[in-house]
Amino acid sequence: MSDSVISRSFLDSSEIDEVRRLQKECPEGDRLQLNYHTMSRPGDGDDHFLWLRDGVLVGYAGLSHYCPEEVEVMCMVHPLHRRQGIASNMLARVMDVSRDRGFSRMLLVSEVGSESGQAFVRGSGRLAFTEHLLRSEPSSLRPASSEIVIDELPLGSIAEIEGIMLQSFGEIIEKPTARRFVGRLDGRAVGMMDVDIVDGEAYLSGFAVLPLERGKGYGRQILSAMTYLLRDEGVDTIKIEVETQNRRALDLYLSSGFRPVTSYDYFEILL
């Protein structure tokens, strides 16, 4: 038996196919959210770790990072090769690489219903927060009358939404591969939303409204306008994640036609 670990800044098509195969062979694989749409794009460092046993992929760890200090990690190991130190050894490599790249905080992600995943992350870090994954079809979403106009920003143009990010998230979040939208009221930016489309499904993130403009229905209007835009583009499914403690946002999504799919725990590791 021969093991080897390969690290890559991006994956070629055959490697991506192997990661997809591994995901399908994991019992919780259909509930894992992997960024296939960015795997083939070179990053600024190694974001993909492949554990090969006798030349066959049995373990994978992928990194996502949207700000200078923090990195998220999703890891999976083939069911027949678990409890053999693969996940812990991959995590150690990922932590070393992340430290060298200047990250100070790591979030290790596990689906709540994954028994093996939960056992691993609980022994590796402390629970920081939990998010629900919600899903809806555009045809099921309820329309909202709107004063808000949404427009897609040119690639790399974030000046108009920097203030929204700073007031809502406390930092500028870089998403070079996402489509970024601004919601305007009488020509003034009051909200934003990011969209990634993968295999006919849209993933919404970075949804925010300026603090002084909240409670006026603008968030519902932005969400409604976005879902109608995506429907017109032929998107089949829309997904969004929301922290379990964010009752206002959760109530908005549920009342707009979204339904829970699963939940994810985020465990913090200080590097």
C-alpha positions as CSV (number, residue, x, y, z in Angstrom):
1,M,0.0,0.0,0.0
2,S,1.5,3.3,-1.1
3,D,0.2,6.7,0.0
4,S,1.0,10.1,-1.5
5,V,-0.3,13.7,-1.1
6,I,-0.5,16.1,-4.0
7,S,-1.1,19.8,-3.4
8,R,-2.4,22.0,-6.3
9,S,-3.3,25.7,-6.8
10,F,-5.9,24.4,-9.3
11,L,-7.1,21.1,-10.6
12,D,-7.3,19.8,-14.2
13,S,-10.5,18.2,-15.6
14,S,-9.5,14.6,-14.7
15,E,-8.7,15.6,-11.1
16,I,-12.0,17.4,-10.7
17,D,-13.8,14.2,-12.0
18,E,-12.0,12.2,-9.4
19,V,-13.1,14.6,-6.6
20,R,-16.7,14.3,-7.9
21,R,-16.4,10.5,-7.8
22,L,-15.1,10.6,-4.3
23,Q,-17.9,12.9,-3.2
24,K,-20.5,10.5,-4.7
25,E,-19.0,7.6,-2.8
26,C,-19.2,9.4,0.6
27,P,-22.6,8.8,2.4
28,E,-23.0,12.5,3.1
29,G,-21.6,13.5,-0.3
30,D,-24.8,14.9,-1.7
31,R,-24.9,17.4,1.1
32,L,-21.3,18.6,0.8
33,Q,-20.9,22.0,-0.9
34,L,-17.7,22.0,-3.0
35,N,-16.6,24.9,-5.2
36,Y,-16.3,22.9,-8.5
37,H,-16.7,26.1,-10.5
38,T,-13.4,27.5,-9.1
39,M,-11.3,24.4,-8.9
40,S,-9.8,24.9,-12.4
41,R,-8.9,28.5,-11.8
42,P,-5.3,29.2,-10.5
43,G,-5.3,30.8,-7.1
44,D,-2.5,32.5,-5.1
45,G,-1.4,29.3,-3.4
46,D,-2.3,25.6,-3.0
47,D,-6.0,25.3,-2.3
48,H,-6.4,21.6,-3.1
49,F,-4.9,18.6,-1.4
50,L,-5.4,15.1,-2.9
51,W,-4.6,12.0,-0.9
52,L,-3.8,9.1,-3.2
53,R,-3.6,5.4,-2.1
54,D,-2.1,3.2,-4.7
55,G,-2.8,5.9,-7.2
56,V,-6.5,6.2,-6.3
57,L,-8.0,9.4,-4.7
58,V,-9.3,8.5,-1.2
59,G,-9.1,11.9,0.5
60,Y,-9.6,15.5,-0.5
61,A,-9.3,18.9,1.3
62,G,-10.3,22.1,-0.3
63,L,-9.7,25.7,0.9
64,S,-11.9,28.8,0.4
65,H,-10.8,32.2,1.4
66,Y,-12.5,35.6,1.0
67,C,-10.5,37.8,3.4
68,P,-6.8,38.0,4.3
69,E,-7.1,36.5,7.8
70,E,-9.5,33.6,7.4
71,V,-9.7,30.4,5.5
72,E,-12.5,27.7,5.3
73,V,-11.7,24.0,4.9
74,M,-13.9,21.2,3.7
75,C,-12.4,17.7,3.9
76,M,-13.7,14.3,2.9
77,V,-12.3,10.8,3.1
78,H,-13.6,7.6,1.4
79,P,-15.7,5.5,3.8
80,L,-13.4,2.5,3.4
81,H,-10.4,4.5,4.4
82,R,-11.6,6.5,7.4
83,R,-10.1,6.2,10.9
84,Q,-6.7,5.7,9.4
85,G,-5.2,9.1,10.0
86,I,-5.9,10.5,6.5
87,A,-8.1,13.4,7.6
88,S,-5.8,14.4,10.5
89,N,-2.7,14.3,8.4
90,M,-4.3,16.3,5.6
91,L,-5.5,18.9,8.2
92,A,-2.0,19.2,9.6
93,R,-0.7,19.9,6.1
94,V,-3.4,22.4,5.4
95,M,-2.8,24.2,8.7
96,D,1.0,24.5,7.9
97,V,0.3,25.8,4.4
98,S,-2.3,28.3,5.8
99,R,0.1,29.6,8.4
100,D,2.7,30.1,5.8
101,R,0.2,32.1,3.6
102,G,-0.5,34.4,6.5
103,F,-4.0,33.2,7.6
104,S,-4.6,33.5,11.3
105,R,-7.9,31.7,11.6
106,M,-9.3,28.5,10.0
107,L,-12.9,27.3,9.9
108,L,-13.3,23.6,9.6
109,V,-16.7,22.8,8.0
110,S,-18.8,19.7,8.8
111,E,-22.3,18.7,7.9
112,V,-24.3,18.4,11.1
113,G,-25.7,14.9,10.2
114,S,-22.3,13.4,9.4
115,E,-21.3,11.2,12.4
116,S,-17.7,10.8,11.2
117,G,-17.3,14.4,10.2
118,Q,-18.6,15.6,13.5
119,A,-16.3,13.4,15.5
120,F,-13.3,14.7,13.5
121,V,-14.1,18.4,13.7
122,R,-15.1,18.3,17.4
123,G,-11.6,16.9,18.2
124,S,-9.9,19.6,16.1
125,G,-11.4,23.0,17.1
126,R,-14.2,24.8,18.9
127,L,-17.7,25.4,17.5
128,A,-17.9,29.0,16.2
129,F,-21.3,29.0,14.6
130,T,-23.8,26.9,12.6
131,E,-25.5,27.7,9.3
132,H,-28.6,26.3,7.6
133,L,-28.5,25.5,3.9
134,L,-31.8,26.6,2.3
135,R,-33.1,25.7,-1.1
136,S,-35.9,26.9,-3.4
137,E,-37.0,26.8,-7.0
138,P,-37.5,30.2,-8.6
139,S,-41.1,29.3,-9.5
140,S,-42.0,28.8,-5.8
141,L,-40.7,32.1,-4.6
142,R,-43.2,34.8,-3.7
143,P,-43.0,38.1,-5.6
144,A,-42.5,41.4,-3.7
145,S,-43.4,44.9,-5.0
146,S,-40.2,46.8,-5.4
147,E,-38.7,50.3,-5.1
148,I,-35.3,48.7,-5.5
149,V,-33.4,48.3,-8.8
150,I,-30.7,45.6,-8.9
151,D,-27.7,45.9,-11.3
152,E,-24.8,43.6,-11.9
153,L,-21.4,45.2,-11.3
154,P,-18.6,45.0,-13.7
155,L,-16.0,42.3,-12.8
156,G,-13.7,43.6,-10.1
157,S,-15.7,46.7,-9.5
158,I,-16.6,46.9,-5.8
159,A,-16.2,50.6,-5.0
160,E,-20.0,51.0,-4.8
161,I,-20.5,48.2,-2.3
162,E,-17.4,48.6,-0.1
163,G,-19.3,50.7,2.4
164,I,-22.1,48.1,2.6
165,M,-19.5,45.4,3.3
166,L,-17.7,47.4,5.9
167,Q,-20.9,48.3,7.7
168,S,-22.4,44.8,7.4
169,F,-19.5,42.4,7.7
170,G,-16.8,44.6,9.2
171,E,-14.4,43.9,6.3
172,I,-14.0,43.9,2.5
173,I,-14.8,40.4,1.1
174,E,-13.1,39.6,-2.2
175,K,-14.9,37.2,-4.5
176,P,-13.1,37.3,-7.8
177,T,-15.3,34.5,-9.4
178,A,-18.7,35.6,-8.2
179,R,-21.2,37.8,-9.9
180,R,-21.8,40.8,-7.7
181,F,-25.0,42.8,-7.6
182,V,-26.0,46.1,-6.1
183,G,-29.4,47.1,-5.0
184,R,-30.2,50.8,-5.5
185,L,-32.9,53.1,-4.1
186,D,-33.3,56.2,-6.2
187,G,-29.8,55.6,-7.6
188,R,-28.2,55.2,-4.2
189,A,-26.6,51.8,-3.2
190,V,-28.5,50.4,-0.2
191,G,-27.9,46.6,-0.5
192,M,-25.9,43.9,-2.3
193,M,-25.8,40.2,-3.1
194,D,-23.3,37.8,-4.7
195,V,-24.2,34.9,-7.0
196,D,-22.3,31.8,-8.1
197,I,-24.0,29.5,-10.7
198,V,-22.8,25.9,-10.7
199,D,-24.5,23.2,-12.8
200,G,-27.7,25.1,-13.2
201,E,-27.9,26.0,-9.5
202,A,-27.4,29.5,-8.0
203,Y,-25.7,30.0,-4.7
204,L,-26.5,33.3,-3.1
205,S,-24.1,34.9,-0.6
206,G,-22.9,38.3,0.6
207,F,-26.5,39.4,1.1
208,A,-26.6,42.7,3.0
209,V,-28.5,45.9,3.5
210,L,-27.1,49.1,5.0
211,P,-27.8,49.1,8.8
212,L,-29.8,52.4,8.6
213,E,-32.0,51.0,5.8
214,R,-33.0,47.7,7.4
215,G,-36.5,47.0,8.5
216,K,-38.0,48.8,5.4
217,G,-38.5,45.8,3.2
218,Y,-35.5,46.4,1.0
219,G,-33.9,43.0,1.7
220,R,-37.1,41.2,0.6
221,Q,-37.2,43.4,-2.5
222,I,-33.6,42.6,-3.4
223,L,-34.1,38.9,-2.8
224,S,-37.3,38.9,-5.0
225,A,-35.7,40.8,-7.8
226,M,-32.7,38.5,-7.8
227,T,-34.8,35.4,-8.0
228,Y,-36.8,36.7,-10.9
229,L,-33.6,37.6,-12.7
230,L,-32.2,34.1,-12.1
231,R,-35.4,32.5,-13.2
232,D,-35.3,34.5,-16.5
233,E,-31.7,33.2,-17.0
234,G,-33.0,29.6,-16.7
235,V,-31.7,28.8,-13.2
236,D,-33.4,25.6,-11.8
237,T,-32.5,25.9,-8.1
238,I,-31.4,28.7,-5.7
239,K,-29.5,28.0,-2.5
240,I,-28.4,30.2,0.3
241,E,-26.8,29.7,3.7
242,V,-27.8,31.5,6.8
243,E,-26.6,31.5,10.4
244,T,-29.0,29.7,12.7
245,Q,-28.9,32.7,15.1
246,N,-29.9,35.2,12.4
247,R,-33.6,35.0,13.0
248,R,-34.5,38.0,10.9
249,A,-32.7,36.6,7.8
250,L,-34.0,33.1,8.4
251,D,-37.6,34.3,8.7
252,L,-37.2,36.3,5.4
253,Y,-36.0,33.3,3.5
254,L,-38.6,30.9,4.9
255,S,-41.4,33.4,4.2
256,S,-40.1,33.8,0.7
257,G,-40.4,30.2,-0.2
258,F,-37.0,28.7,0.8
259,R,-36.9,25.4,2.7
260,P,-34.1,23.8,4.9
261,V,-31.9,21.2,3.3
262,T,-29.2,20.6,6.0
263,S,-27.0,22.4,8.4
264,Y,-23.3,22.9,8.7
265,D,-21.1,23.5,11.8
266,Y,-18.1,25.8,11.5
267,F,-15.3,24.9,14.0
268,E,-12.6,27.5,14.6
269,I,-8.9,26.7,14.7
270,L,-6.5,29.5,15.6
271,L,-3.3,29.2,13.5
